[in-house]
Amino acid sequence: TWCGLKKRWLNQKAQIQSRRFPSWDENWTEGVKIAWLNAYVQVFGK
């Protein structure tokens, strides 16, 4: 159920982005999560 997981995660990401000024740390951590999730989905999600 990758679709559900990814959808929930994207919602969480949207909530974080909707804050006016997320800290640099938050942005960086989100970027790392995005990169890992995308790589994982491409390798295992098909």
N, C-alpha and C positions, 0 to 999 in steps of 0.2 A: 504494500500500500504506500508506494513511493509518492503517488500523487497527493494523497492526504497529508503526508509528512511535509512535502515540499510546500503545499498550499498553506499549511499552518505556519511553517517557517517564514514564508513570504509575508504573511499577515503580520507576524511578529516584527519582521524587518520594516514593514511599512509603518508600524506604530513607532518604531525607533526613529525612523526618518522624519516622522511628522513632528517630533520635538524640534524646537527651533534651533538649538545649538548643542547637539550631542558632543561629548568630549572627543578629543582626538583618539584616546584609548578605545572608546566605544566604536568609532569608525574603523579603526585598525582591526579590532577583534572581529567586527562584522565582515570586513573584507576577507579575513582569513577563513571565516566560516563559509562565506560564499564560495571561495576558491575550492575548499575541500569538498563542499556539498556538490558543486558542479562536477568536479573530477570524479567523485564517487558515483554520482548518477550516470555519468557517461560510461564508466567502467562496468558497473553492476546493475544499472537500472534498465538495460535494454532487454 
